[in-house]
């Protein structure tokens, strides 16, 4: 991160006992080969997200997932072409399956906070800091980062735990996040931090 943003980053550090992991849209529609909305780089971040899930679960920290859907009664969105509620493609991929008791929000919009119970559920768990991973970096991840920032969460985006289709867009989006909305960190830093609490 650029030095002049160091103070901003320090102010947004994760808070012990009040930090949750949010996995954005790592569902079959985006991750599995041959899907209409396939994001091949999302498969590359699966091991990173698995490690994050293991770390957060090991330290009894909250974990949440978002899954992007369209209403089963809707004719479909040309701009999104996402699976409907009753389609198995909307579910998180098997290797990242949410455990019983972990929060899963089904969302209609890019921002996982928009029109969902995510904010209320996080606050009920005492969460003030969010570690965000998933896909796509420049669409649903960024929108969710902005939604979290606007609700005064401390946001950390996992650089090696988010993916999109275009490397240049990935870099530009993470730069935008670090300039205005949160920290951009490596998964190792996140895991080392929560292990030190």
C-alpha positions as CSV (number, residue, x, y, z in Angstrom):
1,X,0.0,0.0,0.0
2,X,1.2,3.5,-0.8
3,X,2.8,5.2,2.3
4,X,0.5,8.1,2.4
5,X,-2.4,5.7,3.1
6,X,-0.6,4.1,6.1
7,X,-2.5,6.1,8.7
8,X,-5.8,5.3,7.0
9,X,-4.9,1.6,7.0
10,X,-3.9,1.6,10.7
11,X,-7.3,3.1,11.6
12,X,-9.0,0.3,9.8
13,X,-7.2,-2.6,11.4
14,X,-9.2,-5.6,12.5
15,X,-10.6,-5.5,16.0
16,X,-10.0,-8.6,18.2
17,X,-13.2,-10.4,19.0
18,X,-15.2,-8.2,16.6
19,X,-14.0,-9.4,13.2
20,X,-15.9,-11.6,10.7
21,X,-15.0,-13.2,7.4
22,X,-17.4,-12.5,4.5
23,X,-17.1,-14.8,1.4
24,X,-18.8,-13.1,-1.5
25,X,-20.5,-15.1,-4.2
26,X,-18.2,-18.1,-4.4
27,X,-21.1,-20.1,-5.9
28,X,-21.3,-22.7,-8.7
29,X,-22.6,-20.1,-11.2
30,X,-19.3,-18.2,-11.0
31,X,-16.8,-20.8,-10.1
32,X,-17.5,-24.0,-12.0
33,X,-16.3,-24.6,-15.6
34,X,-18.8,-24.0,-18.3
35,X,-21.2,-21.8,-16.3
36,X,-22.7,-18.8,-18.2
37,X,-21.1,-16.4,-15.6
38,X,-17.9,-18.4,-15.2
39,X,-14.9,-16.5,-13.6
40,X,-12.0,-18.9,-14.1
41,X,-9.6,-16.9,-11.7
42,X,-12.2,-17.6,-8.9
43,X,-11.0,-21.2,-8.9
44,X,-7.5,-20.1,-8.1
45,X,-8.5,-18.4,-4.9
46,X,-10.4,-21.3,-3.5
47,X,-7.4,-22.6,-1.4
48,X,-6.9,-19.1,0.1
49,X,-10.6,-18.9,1.1
50,X,-10.4,-22.5,2.5
51,X,-7.4,-21.4,4.7
52,X,-9.3,-18.3,5.8
53,X,-12.4,-20.3,6.7
54,X,-10.3,-22.7,8.7
55,X,-8.6,-19.9,10.6
56,X,-11.8,-18.1,11.4
57,X,-13.5,-21.3,12.5
58,X,-10.6,-22.4,14.5
59,X,-10.6,-19.1,16.5
60,X,-14.4,-19.1,16.8
61,X,-14.8,-16.0,14.7
62,X,-18.0,-15.3,12.7
63,X,-18.2,-16.4,9.1
64,X,-20.7,-15.2,6.5
65,X,-21.5,-16.0,2.9
66,X,-23.4,-14.2,0.2
67,X,-25.1,-15.9,-2.8
68,X,-26.3,-13.9,-5.8
69,X,-29.7,-14.9,-7.2
70,X,-32.6,-13.7,-9.3
71,X,-36.2,-14.2,-8.2
72,X,-37.6,-17.4,-9.7
73,X,-40.6,-15.4,-11.0
74,X,-38.4,-12.9,-12.9
75,X,-37.7,-13.2,-16.6
76,X,-34.0,-12.9,-16.0
77,X,-31.6,-10.0,-16.1
78,X,-29.7,-9.6,-19.4
79,X,-26.9,-7.7,-17.6
80,X,-26.4,-10.4,-15.0
81,X,-27.7,-13.8,-16.3
82,X,-27.4,-15.2,-12.8
83,X,-29.1,-18.4,-11.7
84,X,-32.5,-18.2,-10.1
85,X,-33.3,-19.0,-6.4
86,X,-34.3,-22.6,-7.2
87,X,-31.2,-23.3,-9.3
88,X,-28.4,-25.3,-7.7
89,X,-25.9,-22.9,-9.4
90,X,-26.7,-20.2,-6.8
91,X,-25.3,-22.3,-4.0
92,X,-21.7,-21.9,-2.6
93,X,-19.4,-24.4,-4.1
94,X,-19.1,-27.7,-2.2
95,X,-15.5,-27.2,-1.0
96,X,-16.5,-24.0,0.7
97,X,-19.9,-25.1,2.0
98,X,-21.2,-23.0,4.9
99,X,-21.5,-24.9,8.2
100,X,-24.6,-25.1,10.3
101,X,-25.1,-21.8,12.1
102,X,-23.0,-19.7,9.7
103,X,-24.8,-16.8,8.1
104,X,-25.8,-17.1,4.4
105,X,-27.5,-14.1,2.7
106,X,-29.2,-14.5,-0.6
107,X,-29.0,-11.2,-2.4
108,X,-30.6,-9.7,-5.5
109,X,-28.1,-6.9,-5.9
110,X,-24.3,-6.6,-6.2
111,X,-24.0,-5.2,-2.6
112,X,-24.5,-8.0,-0.1
113,X,-25.9,-5.4,2.4
114,X,-28.7,-4.2,0.0
115,X,-32.0,-5.6,0.9
116,X,-30.6,-8.4,3.1
117,X,-30.3,-9.1,6.8
118,X,-26.4,-9.0,6.6
119,X,-26.0,-5.8,8.6
120,X,-28.4,-6.7,11.4
121,X,-26.9,-10.2,11.7
122,X,-23.4,-8.9,11.9
123,X,-24.3,-6.3,14.5
124,X,-26.1,-9.0,16.5
125,X,-22.8,-10.9,16.6
126,X,-20.9,-7.8,17.7
127,X,-19.0,-7.5,14.4
128,X,-17.3,-4.1,13.6
129,X,-14.5,-5.4,11.3
130,X,-15.0,-7.3,8.0
131,X,-12.5,-9.4,6.1
132,X,-13.9,-9.7,2.6
133,X,-13.0,-12.4,0.0
134,X,-14.7,-13.7,-3.1
135,X,-15.7,-12.8,-6.6
136,X,-16.0,-10.6,-8.7
137,X,-13.5,-8.0,-7.3
138,X,-14.8,-5.1,-9.4
139,X,-18.5,-5.8,-9.1
140,X,-20.0,-7.7,-6.1
141,X,-16.9,-7.4,-3.9
142,X,-16.4,-3.7,-4.5
143,X,-20.1,-3.0,-4.1
144,X,-20.1,-4.9,-0.8
145,X,-17.0,-3.1,0.4
146,X,-18.7,0.3,-0.3
147,X,-21.8,-1.0,1.5
148,X,-19.7,-2.0,4.5
149,X,-17.8,1.3,4.6
150,X,-21.1,3.2,4.5
151,X,-22.2,1.3,7.5
152,X,-19.0,2.1,9.4
153,X,-17.4,-1.3,9.3
154,X,-13.6,-1.6,9.3
155,X,-13.0,-3.3,6.0
156,X,-10.0,-5.5,4.9
157,X,-10.0,-7.0,1.4
158,X,-7.9,-10.1,0.9
159,X,-5.8,-9.4,-2.1
160,X,-5.0,-13.0,-2.8
161,X,-8.6,-14.0,-1.9
162,X,-10.5,-12.0,-4.5
163,X,-10.8,-12.5,-8.2
164,X,-12.2,-11.1,-11.4
165,X,-11.8,-11.7,-15.1
166,X,-9.2,-9.0,-16.0
167,X,-5.8,-8.5,-14.2
168,X,-5.8,-4.7,-15.0
169,X,-9.3,-4.3,-13.5
170,X,-8.3,-6.3,-10.5
171,X,-5.3,-4.0,-9.8
172,X,-7.4,-0.9,-10.4
173,X,-10.2,-2.0,-8.1
174,X,-7.9,-2.9,-5.2
175,X,-6.2,0.5,-5.6
176,X,-9.6,2.2,-5.3
177,X,-10.4,0.1,-2.2
178,X,-7.0,1.1,-0.6
179,X,-7.4,4.7,-1.4
180,X,-10.9,5.2,-0.1
181,X,-12.7,2.3,1.5
182,X,-10.5,-0.1,3.4
183,X,-7.3,-2.0,3.7
184,X,-5.9,-4.4,1.1
185,X,-4.1,-7.2,2.8
186,X,-2.6,-10.7,2.1
187,X,-4.3,-13.7,3.6
188,X,-1.2,-14.5,5.6
189,X,-1.5,-11.2,7.4
190,X,-5.1,-11.9,8.3
191,X,-4.3,-15.4,9.6
192,X,-1.3,-14.2,11.5
193,X,-3.4,-11.4,13.1
194,X,-6.3,-13.6,14.2
195,X,-3.8,-16.2,15.5
196,X,-2.2,-13.6,17.7
197,X,-5.4,-12.6,19.5
